[in-house]
Amino acid sequence: MTYLLFQIFIFLLIAFVGGWVFGSWWQRDTVTKLADTEHSLVVTRQELQSANAEIAKLRSQKPAKPTSKSAETALKSEVSTLKAENADLRKDLAAANKAREKAEAATEKAKAAAEKVKAAPKPAPAAKTSTPAAEKKAPAPVAEEAEDVALAEPQEVEAVGEMPRLLDAAEGEPDDLKKIKGVGPKLEQTLNDLGIFHYSQIAGLTTENVAWIDAHLRFSGRIERDDWIGQAKSLAKG
């Protein structure tokens, strides 16, 4: 009977420690994801505000007399580009809000699970058994549980994709990247800061290069969605 009580005590102890460790990890991982989501949401809001400011600025300016049809066409094209960029930013903002809501819900679940583990009553200590073999075998499940928890810890994510050919400065006159659909003045400046100045650089991007740029600039697949590479090849040919 004493040996059975000792086994029950060990099982309850393992369950309590395992539940507490798992709850702590789950809560820390969820909080980290929530912080990343909030940062992405702030960046998206800033880009949306910048795009709205550009559109308001263009609308508030008094239209000058067009010197030629080409100037009027260029202005209309820029306005269309800003509208498209604004629509993309709104979609990104909506997606970020949904992700944030999911992360908050997961955090609440993790906190509730941790509270349940903390509130669980501690089992009464059982009398020691006189069997030495049982005392040696009992700690083994605890070691296995700790190993499983260690494997469940989040690992550092390696760099995504392959870095494309970047330049410290434009080779000659930089190309007007705003002619690519989906690229406005702000995105053009961002690409220049990264080291991309010419159509040929975008036309030569590989799948790995696109993944690298997406990861660094949080484009969320915009390069493939708007077919930047195809547009850049056409513009490079003139």
N, C-alpha and C positions, 0 to 999 in steps of 0.2 A: 504493500500500500504506500509506503514511504517513497519507494522508487517511482511509482506512478505519479505521485504528487510532484516529485522533482522534475519528471519529464514534462508535466503540464506547465510548471513554472518556467522551464527553459523555453518551451514553445511560445508562451505568452510574452516572454521577454524579447525573443527574436522578432515576433510580430510587432511589438511596440517600437523597438529600435528601427526595424525596417520601414514601418509606416512613417515614423518621424523623419528619417533621412530622406525617404522618397518625397514626402510633403515639402520638406525644405528645398530640395532640388527643384521640384516642380514650380514652387512659388518664385524662386530666384530666376529660373529660366523664363517664366511668363513675364516677370517684371522687366527683364532685359529686352524681350521682344516688344513690350509695350513702349519702352523708351525709344527703341529704334523706329517704331511706327509713329510716335509723336514727332521725332526729328524729321522724318520724311514728310509728315503732314505740314510742319512749319515751312519747310523748303518749298513744298508745292503751293502753299498759300502765298509765299513771297513772290514766286514766279507768276501766279495768277494776278496778284496785285500789280506787278510790273507790267504785265500784258494789258490789263485794264487801263493803267495809266497811259500807256502808249496809244491805245485806241482813243481815249478821251482827249489826248493831246492833238492827235490828228483831226478829230472831229471839231475841236475848238479853234483850230487854225483857220484863218480866212483863206479860201481857195484863191490862189494866184491865177492870173490869166495863163492858160496853157500855151506854152511856146510851140508845142508840137503834140501830135497824137501819141508819140512814143512816151513823152513825159506823163501824160494822163494815164496811159496804159500801165506804166511802171507804178504810179501811185495806187491805182486800183489793185494791182497785183500785191503790193505791200499790205494794203488793208485786208485783202483776202487771206494773206498769210498770217496776219495778226489774229484774225478771227478764228482761223483753223487752229492756231497755237492756243488761243484762249479756250476753245472747245476741248482740246486735248488736256489742258491743265484742269479743267472742270471735271473731266472723267477721272484723272489721277487723284483729284481731291476727294471725289466720291468713293473711290476704291480705298483710299487711305482711311477715310472715316469708318467704312465697314470693317477694315482690318483692326482699327482701334477698338471698335465695339466688341469684336470677337476676343481681342486680347484682354479687355477689361472683364469680360464674362469669365474667361479662363482664370484670371487672377482671383476673382471672387470664389470660384470653385476651389482653387488651391488653398486660399485662406481658410475656407470652411473645412477642408480636409485636414489642414494642420491643426485647427482648433479641436476637431474630433479626436485627433491623435493625442493632443495635450490633455484633453479632458478624460481620456480613458483611465479607469482606475488601475493603480499598480497592484499586481498580484501579491498576495502574502507570501513571505519567504517560507520555503519548505525545508524540512529537516534534511540534513546531509545524509547521504547514503553511505553505507560502508563498503560499497563496491568500487574499487579504484578504476576498473575498466570503464564504467559509466561516466566517471568524472573526466577521463581523458577524451572520450568520444563526444561529449556534450558541446564543446566550443566549436567543433567543425562546421555546423550549419551557419554560425555567426560569420565565420571567415568567408564561406561561399556567398552569403548575403552581401557582405561588404564588397566582394569582388564584382557582383552584379551591379551594385550601386555605382562603383567606380567606372564601369563600362558605360553606364547611362549618362555620365557627365558630358555636357556639350563640348565638342572639339572645335578648335580654331579652324575657320574656313580658309582654304588656300585661295590664292589669286585666281580669278576666273578668266579664261581665254588667254589670248596672246596680244601683247602690246603692239599696235600698228606703227608704221613709220611716222614719227613725229619730228617737227622742225623747230629749231630755236627761233627762227625768223623766216618770213616769206622769201621764196626764191624769186626775186624780181617783184613784179606787181602782184599782190594777193588777189585771188579770184573773189567775185561777189557771191558768197555762199548763200545769200538771201534769195537768190534765184531758184534755189532748191525748195520745193514745196515743203512746208513744215518748219523752215528755218527762218526765224525773225532776227532782228538786230541783236537781241540778248543772246540767243543761241549761237549766232555767228561769233560774237565776242567770246562766248564760252569755248567754242571750238578753237578759236585763235589762241586763247590762253592755254589750251591743251597742247597746241602745236600743229593744228590742221588749218592750212591756209588755201589749199588748191583743190580743184575738182579731181585732179589725178589721184590725190591721197584718198579721197572718199571712194572713187571708182575702183581703187585697188584693194579695198577692204575685203578680208576673208571672213568666214563665219566666226573664227576665233577672235579676230580683231573686233568684230561687231559685239561679241559677248564681253570683251574687255572694256569697250567704251560704255556699253550699257551698265556694267557694274560700277564704273568710276563716276559716271555722270547721271545715273538713275534715269535713263531714257525710257525704260520700260518697253523695249521693243519698237521704239518709234522709227529707228533707222530702217528696219525691214517693213514696218507697216506703211511708211510713206515712200518706200523704194528710193532711198537716197542714192544708192549705188547706181541704179539704172538712170536716174536723173543726172547724176554727176558724169556718167559716161557720155550721155547725149550733149551736155554742156561742154565737156572737154573737147568734143569733136568740132564744136562751133556750129 
